[in-house]
């Protein structure tokens, strides 16, 4: 027969062991990081809507969404009535922190509401509507045919903050959705090498 004190000691001992195990897991940082993420409400910090302009049509698709928990979401580009295919990925913490630093640049608040296309097209082009969630409120601006080299050649260079953000948007999109040919890829590669 087990003594009542023995049962009480066993349950107290088990509780102490469980508490110790939780403490050890929390100290490692893995559990506390996950708990923080799951308890905090997920908010949208960056949204890029792509519009394909062709033959009088403006066809929107979600180019990139990035959430406060580091999740990035991309949808297939729409040219006509293609099915909506979405892909998501958790960004590496370093890349997510770099993006947040770009979004927090004070110079980004000074960009114009619209940047026109700087190169000639035959019948179609892409435009971005970029929305950023700042503590002071939402910022929204448009970039038609993002191309830093064309903007420089037209003597209307983008602000550095916009060039860096545009290149980061393309890089994350490529990582999440896969390779897509872009006019500005060479611009972004040379811009990164210069810094």
N, C-alpha and C positions, 0 to 999 in steps of 0.2 A: 504494500500500500504506500502511495506517495504522500508525503507530508504536504499540507497546504502551503507551507512556506516554500517548499521546493518548487511548486507550480508558479508561485509568485516570483521567485528568483529567476526561473526559466524565462518567463515573459518579460521581465525587466532586462535580463541579459540579452534576449533577442532584440528588444527595442534599442538597446545601446549599440549592439552590433549593426543593426539596420541604419541607425543614425550615423554611425561611423562610416559605413559604406557610402551613404549619401554625401557625407562631407568630403570623402576622398574623391568621389566622382566630380563634385562641384569644384574642388580645388583644381582639378585638371583643366577646367574651363570648358570642356565639351558640353556637359549638361547645362551649365548656366547660360551658355550662348544660345543653345536650342530653346531653353525655357524663355529667355528674353525675347527671342524671335516669335515664339508662338503666343506669348502673352500680349505683345505689342500689336496694335491694329496695323494691318498692311495697307499702305497708301501708295498711290501712284506719284513718283517723283519726276518722271520724264515720259513724255509721249510724243512720238513722231508719226504723223499721218502723211502718207505719200499720196499724191494725186497724179495720175497719169493723164496728161492732156493729149488728146488725139482726135482729129476730125470733129472738132466742136464738143467732144465729150470730156468730162472731168471724172475720172474713175478713182475713188478713194480706196486705200487699203492701209492696214496698220503696219507701218514699217518697223516700229520698235516701241515697246513699253518697258520701263524699268520701275520696279517696285522697291519700297523701303526695306524689304527683307533681302534684297540682292537678286531677286528673280527677274530675268529678262524674257520678254515674250515677243515673238515676231510672227507675222502672217505672210502668206504667199502674196507676191505683188499681183495686183489686179490689172489686167490689160483689157479684158472684156468681161466675160462672165465665168471665169475659172472658179473651181471649188475653193472654199476658204480653208487653207491648211495652216495650222498654227504649230509653232515649236517653242518650247521654253527651256531655259537653262539657268542654273544658279551660278552667278558670276563669282569668280575667285575673289576673296575679300580684298586683295590688293587692287585688282582692277575696279571693283565696286567703289573703293575709297578714292581712287583716281578720278572716276566719273563724278562722284559727289564733290570733289575739290573743283572740278571744272564747272559744275553747276553753281557753285558758291562764289565763283570769281566776280568781284564787284563790277568789272568791265562788261560782263555779260548783260547786266541790267541796262547798259547804255546802247545796246544794239538797236538798229532801226526796226520798224515794224514789218518791213518788207525789203528783200533784196531781189532785184530783177535778174533774169537770165542774162549772161554775159557772152553767149556764143550763139551762132546761127544754127537753127534746126530746120529740117525739111518738113516734118509733119507731126512729130510728137516729142514730148519732153516730160520730165518729172518735177514736181514741186513738193517741198516739205512744209508742213505746218508743225512747228515745234512748240510744245507746251511744257513749262517747267514749274513745279510747285515750290515756291520760295516761302520762307516764314512770313514774309510781308504780303503774300498773295500770289496768284498765278500770273506768269509771264507767257505771252504768246507772240510768235513772229513767224514770218514765211520766208523761205529761201527757194527761189526758182532755179533749178538746174545747178545744184551746189558744185562749184568748180573754182577753187582758189586761184589756179593759174590763169583762167580766163578773166577773173575779176582783176588780177594784177595787170594783165595785158590790156585791159580796158581802162587802166588808171583809176580803178575804183576797188582797191583791195578790201577784202573783208577785214573786220577787226580780228586781231589775233585770237581773242576769246571765242569768236564764232568759228574760225578755222579749226581750232583745237577741238571744239565740241562736235563740229561736223565730221571730222576725221574719226573721233571716238565713236560717234553714232554708227558710221560705216563699219568700223572694226568690230564692234559688238554685234551688229547685224550679221556680219560674215561669220562670226564664231557661233552664233545661235542658229541661224537659218542655213548657212552653207554659202559657198562662193557664188557671187553674182557679179557680172562685169559692171564696173562703175567708171565713169569719166574721171572722177577725182581721185582714184586710187593712187596713181603716180604722184599726184600733188601731195597726198597725205604721207606717202613713203618718203618723199624728199623733204617734207616739212619736219618729220620726225628725225631724220638724219641730221638736219641743220641744228636741232636743239640738243 
